[in-house]
């Protein structure tokens, strides 16, 4: 929204506050961007937390609301290569957290709401022969990673959680407060905990059609 239009709808005081915030945001984003390869058009809200910047790649046009937390975890269980890759023209809301010990890849033109949690790992292992002993503190259980991949043009609703091993196909919509634990096919609408496919886009009819089953 242009400043003149904003002023006409919100008055002088809020317009001055907005203009001040814009200046602060530009300075803040430019300083943070130098540690992330200086991507073009980076815009970050206040209260950000970025850890492991050398293992994070951010594309151009990335915009985030307040309290963004992006962390490429270091340590014995982490890989040495780039762990978090964010594509071009990605926009996220407030209080979004992205954490990786293995790999989180986010495609281009992705839109996320607020209060979203994305992580490729768990504290401990809870299946197979190496199950974690509940007598051991969760703080001391080794981090176990399984890469997360989010495709291009994905829209993730408010409060969603994307867990280790999740794969979200291009063009897919994830409903608010959903929990993604597995694979969601491209061009689908999914919701729930765990998220299941509700609709898929039919190229023959150019319509979203109800799905015959979950994924």
C-alpha positions in Angstrom: 0.0 0.0 0.0 1.4 3.4 -1.0 2.0 5.9 1.8 -0.6 8.4 0.5 -3.2 5.7 0.5 -2.2 4.4 3.9 -2.4 8.0 5.2 -5.9 8.4 3.8 -7.1 5.3 5.6 -5.2 5.5 8.9 -4.3 9.2 9.6 -1.1 11.2 10.3 0.2 9.4 13.4 0.1 5.9 12.0 1.5 7.1 8.7 4.6 8.7 10.4 5.1 5.5 12.5 4.9 3.4 9.3 7.4 5.6 7.5 9.8 5.3 10.5 9.4 1.5 10.6 10.1 1.3 6.9 13.4 3.1 7.3 14.4 1.0 10.3 13.5 -2.2 8.4 15.6 -1.2 5.4 18.7 -0.5 7.6 18.1 -3.7 9.7 17.6 -5.9 6.6 20.7 -4.5 4.8 22.9 -5.2 7.8 21.6 -8.7 8.3 21.8 -9.4 4.6 25.6 -9.1 4.5 25.8 -12.3 6.5 23.4 -14.1 4.1 25.1 -13.3 0.8 23.4 -9.9 0.4 20.2 -11.1 -1.4 18.3 -8.4 -3.3 15.1 -7.1 -1.7 15.6 -8.7 1.7 13.0 -7.3 4.3 13.0 -8.5 7.9 10.7 -7.4 10.7 12.0 -6.8 14.2 13.0 -9.4 16.7 14.7 -11.7 14.2 17.1 -14.5 15.3 19.4 -16.1 12.7 22.0 -18.7 13.7 24.4 -20.6 11.4 24.3 -18.0 8.7 27.2 -19.6 6.8 24.9 -22.7 6.3 21.8 -20.6 5.2 21.1 -19.4 1.6 18.3 -16.9 1.1 17.1 -15.9 -2.4 16.1 -12.5 -3.6 12.9 -10.8 -2.5 12.6 -12.6 0.8 10.2 -10.8 3.2 9.5 -11.8 6.8 7.4 -10.4 9.6 8.4 -10.0 13.2 10.2 -12.6 15.3 11.6 -14.7 12.4 13.9 -17.5 13.7 16.1 -19.4 11.2 18.6 -21.8 12.6 21.1 -24.1 10.9 22.1 -26.2 13.9 25.8 -26.8 14.4 27.3 -29.7 16.2 28.3 -33.3 15.9 24.9 -34.3 14.4 24.8 -31.5 11.8 26.1 -31.8 8.3 28.8 -29.4 7.0 27.0 -28.3 3.8 24.3 -25.6 3.5 21.4 -26.8 5.5 18.7 -24.2 4.8 17.9 -23.0 1.3 15.1 -20.4 0.7 14.2 -19.6 -2.9 13.3 -16.3 -4.6 10.2 -14.2 -3.7 9.3 -16.0 -0.5 7.1 -14.2 2.0 6.5 -15.4 5.6 4.4 -13.9 8.4 5.2 -13.3 12.1 6.8 -15.8 14.4 8.0 -18.3 11.8 10.7 -20.7 12.9 12.8 -22.8 10.5 15.3 -25.2 12.0 17.6 -27.8 10.4 20.4 -30.2 11.2 20.2 -31.9 7.8 18.4 -29.9 5.1 15.3 -27.7 4.7 14.7 -26.6 1.1 12.0 -24.0 0.3 11.2 -23.2 -3.3 10.3 -20.0 -5.1 7.2 -17.9 -4.7 6.2 -19.5 -1.4 3.7 -17.8 0.9 3.5 -18.6 4.6 1.2 -17.3 7.3 2.3 -16.7 10.9 3.2 -19.0 13.8 4.6 -21.7 11.4 7.2 -24.2 12.6 9.4 -26.1 10.1 12.0 -28.6 11.3 13.9 -31.5 9.8 14.7 -33.2 13.1 13.6 -34.7 16.4 15.3 -35.0 19.8 16.0 -38.7 19.7 14.7 -41.7 17.7 11.3 -43.4 18.3 11.2 -46.3 15.8 13.5 -49.1 14.7 16.3 -50.6 16.7 17.8 -47.3 17.9 14.9 -46.1 19.9 15.7 -43.4 22.5 15.4 -44.4 26.2 12.8 -42.2 28.0 15.0 -42.3 31.1 17.4 -40.0 29.2 16.6 -36.2 29.3 15.3 -35.0 25.9 18.1 -32.4 26.0 20.6 -35.1 25.8 19.0 -37.2 23.1 20.9 -36.9 19.8 19.2 -34.9 17.0 18.0 -37.1 14.2 17.5 -35.3 10.9 15.3 -36.2 7.8 15.3 -33.6 5.0 12.3 -31.3 4.4 11.4 -30.2 0.9 8.8 -27.5 0.1 8.2 -26.9 -3.6 7.5 -23.8 -5.6 4.3 -21.7 -5.2 3.3 -23.5 -2.0 0.9 -21.6 0.3 1.1 -22.6 4.0 -1.6 -21.4 6.3 -1.5 -20.0 9.9 -0.1 -22.2 12.6 1.0 -25.1 10.4 3.8 -27.5 11.5 6.1 -29.1 8.9 8.0 -32.0 10.5 11.0 -34.1 9.6 10.8 -36.0 6.3 7.9 -33.8 4.9 7.7 -33.3 1.1 5.3 -30.7 -0.2 4.8 -30.6 -4.0 4.7 -27.6 -6.2 1.5 -25.5 -6.1 0.1 -27.2 -3.0 -1.9 -25.5 -0.2 -1.5 -26.5 3.4 -4.5 -25.5 5.6 -4.2 -23.6 8.9 -3.0 -25.5 11.9 -2.2 -28.6 9.9 0.7 -31.0 10.7 2.6 -32.3 7.7 4.5 -35.5 8.4 4.8 -37.2 5.0 4.4 -36.4 1.3 1.8 -34.1 -0.2 1.5 -34.3 -4.0 1.7 -31.2 -6.2 -1.3 -29.0 -6.9 -3.3 -30.3 -4.0 -5.1 -28.9 -0.9 -4.3 -30.6 2.3 -5.4 -30.1 5.9 -5.5 -31.8 9.3 -3.2 -33.5 11.8 -1.7 -35.3 10.1 -2.5 -33.4 6.9 -4.4 -35.4 4.3 -5.2 -34.4 0.7 -8.8 -33.0 0.4 -8.7 -31.7 -3.2 -6.4 -31.7 -6.3 -6.3 -29.4 -9.2 -7.6 -31.0 -12.5 -5.9 -29.6 -15.5 -8.6 -31.0 -17.8 -11.4 -29.0 -16.1 -9.3 -26.2 -14.5 -11.0 -26.9 -11.2 -10.1 -28.1 -7.8 -11.7 -31.5 -7.5 -12.3 -33.6 -4.3 -9.7 -36.2 -3.7 -10.6 -39.9 -3.6 -8.1 -40.6 -0.8 -5.5 -39.1 1.6 -1.8 -38.9 1.2 
